[in-house]
């Protein structure tokens, strides 16, 4: 199974150059030759290794390591950012996870540079940080809805690349995922929310207004992905009409990233034998 | 199975009055008549209901509810606070969980009232917040190590009760758990950490110095539990030599608390039929 899933990594990696999202089959499962049940089993099979690697990352911080992971989740409404949090991030120890959800900026946040609130949401050393939306909203919705001048949007692409390069130098491993669904799939998911009273709370009439700007968002994504698809922080476009593939693909990217860190258990910074002897010889305790 | 586990709730609830921790069998599984495998199965069987209730709590906040849960975990070193986070809290959606770990206070924190940093770590509405250690350290280690004057420690019991009563009025459901292990069990767990190089990072020579103060800690716990065992925020003493029972008992308390909130899915604050029609009639999107 490991051989099967590791091919996902290459299949979803966005190649350099111009981006054409319409050419990506959102209903595909690239790099994986199984069906839904196989995909769910493959994800569940990752849990132990993910947990082990996460604990090593967590342990490393106790001896001063600055390493940490930052998973950036972007995608249109209903693309499944919450589903990835629940099903993929839910596999690892919540103690080592830091999730930051970015909503519309507050007045205080708007008064600062767009990266100000992002800096505040970064994970500490040893954590797997997850951004549910991110600084990319500042070149996506900000562009589509003209919340900033074109010159400012233009400035931001380079600012993002500088920012992510700095994070990479500081010990961050950055995994950027665009959860890519089709307009038809979004329509079906919105209809499902409307049809199910248990899901009404997830629906907002403004969702349809945003949906009407679908092609403008696609263009904004294409520009943003092309301009910020760097070696230290490459983009992955995850076909996400199939929820199970979306969850599996993000899990695989997380697993490969952790594997790539060659994480070792910290060595003892005390005398193991002396402590063992001290414990054995202690005065009665009760 | 539900009938079997619900008895745990009453069995671990600390009755009012003087507390004698030595009389509690730390290796027992009160209120549960199964073995280890049954206990693990019973915990796993809670996952769906826990998830459903947690999502309702999360949904409720979108329509202005202030309700939230605060789980306070206290216990001696190796008592398994981390294990509860991994195995019990790990069952629910990490998106709705806020874990705050309290270490030795910083200079900045020390310059403020002891509840200052606690306030900052409280979960927002809709969250299940977990305190890995808490304001109780300020009447436990602070008392044992004389980090504060006796008069100040005395003041804190009442301050904690006032604080928790205020939280309860503001929509917090408070679950306080003391994970209770025997001195022998702690010795075995420390020896295990010393014997396993993968666990050396969890060991600190200072742990043995604290262990030598075992009876002083027990006394401090007994006083603290008695003085802060209120109706709105009662204590539970969880026998924790059996890790599976510890995880199950905390899960059961969390489940009962969420059940008690009678959580309902929010009603739509928009016209469902009109939106359904609007979605059906939309201009082509792509």
Interface residues (C-beta under 8 A of the other chain):
Chain A: X22 X59 X62 X63 X82 X85 X86 X89 X90 X93 X94 X95 X97 X99 X101 X132 X183 X187 X190 X191 X194 X195 X197 X198 X200 X201 X202 X203 X204 X205 X208 X211 X212 X214 X215 X265 X266 X267 X268 X270 X272 X275 X276 X278 X279 X280 X282 X283 X285 X286
Chain B: X59 X62 X63 X82 X85 X86 X89 X90 X93 X94 X95 X97 X99 X101 X132 X183 X187 X190 X191 X194 X195 X197 X198 X200 X201 X202 X203 X204 X205 X208 X211 X212 X214 X215 X265 X266 X267 X268 X270 X272 X275 X276 X278 X279 X280 X282 X283 X285 X286
